[in-house]
Amino acid sequence: MLTKRIIPCLDIKEGRTVKGVNFVELRDAGDPVELAKIYSDQGADELVFLDITATVDKRKTLAELVTKVAKAINIPFTVGGGIGTIEDVKILLQAGADKISINSAATKNPKIINEMAREFGSQCIVVAIDTRNVDGIDFVFTHGGRQATVLKTQQWAKEVCERGAGEILLTSMDHDGTKAGFANEITAEISAQLSIPVIASGGAGKMSHFRDVFTFGKADAALAASIFHFKEIPIPELKAFLEKEMISVRP
């Protein structure tokens, strides 16, 4: 049985870690380098770094900050935000990222997924999908959740898999920051139809939510932010809980 991964997420704005509810009302959550080191030392399996205003502000992810974070940790490290070209990926991998995450650029030009997968390998390419339910239909949103698209979430997930993405980071905007649990239904639906790992994001509030997303949601990994940033759930305690629930996790 494959082990499930616990992934803290650093949402970065102007060099600081921030966290909000439903993608808005952001508040400061600390220094990203310090937090990254804490999570690495606590036993996080991976780390995700998202420069959440990079696309909106039409600027590139802070490569210098990426380098500082990479030097502070010894776990796989995914970076996203404002990535739209092969050159962007090269810069971030050289700065210390192990994987990159694309979202808005992929919806504008889906062929970029194929190109990046060919150039760097599928294992390096994570496609982030921010999804919101509108009148009973799940749609993809871009630009940090600010812009709606006509893309239906399940169909888009299937397409990015076929184009060579190595993983999907699925964030439910409806659940984000609510601490009411992950969006298990859509996560399970997408996990069942794809051959690549799905990382569930949005809604973690209790340890049982992680158990549920791994069992009912069929997720391969679970990502969270505020419960880790504000020390509500320590990663070692979460892993011990999951082991007791018969869910295989790395020590």
Sequence and secondary structure as in RCSB ss.txt:
>XXXX:A:sequence
MLTKRIIPCLDIKEGRTVKGVNFVELRDAGDPVELAKIYSDQGADELVFLDITATVDKRKTLAELVTKVAKAINI
PFTVGGGIGTIEDVKILLQAGADKISINSAATKNPKIINEMAREFGSQCIVVAIDTRNVDGIDFVFTHGGRQATV
LKTQQWAKEVCERGAGEILLTSMDHDGTKAGFANEITAEISAQLSIPVIASGGAGKMSHFRDVFTFGKADAALAA
SIFHFKEIPIPELKAFLEKEMISVRP
>XXXX:A:secstr
   BEEEEEEEEETTEEEEEETTEEEEEEE HHHHHHHHHHHT S EEEEETTTTTTT    HHHHHHHHHH  S
 EEEESS  SHHHHHHHHHHT SEEEESHHHHH THHHHHHHHHH GGGEEEEEEEEEETTEEEEEETTTTEEEE
EEHHHHHHHHHHTT SEEEEEETTTTTT S   HHHHHHHHHH SS EEEES   SHHHHHHHHHTS  SEEEES
HHHHTTSS HHHHHHHHHHTT  B  
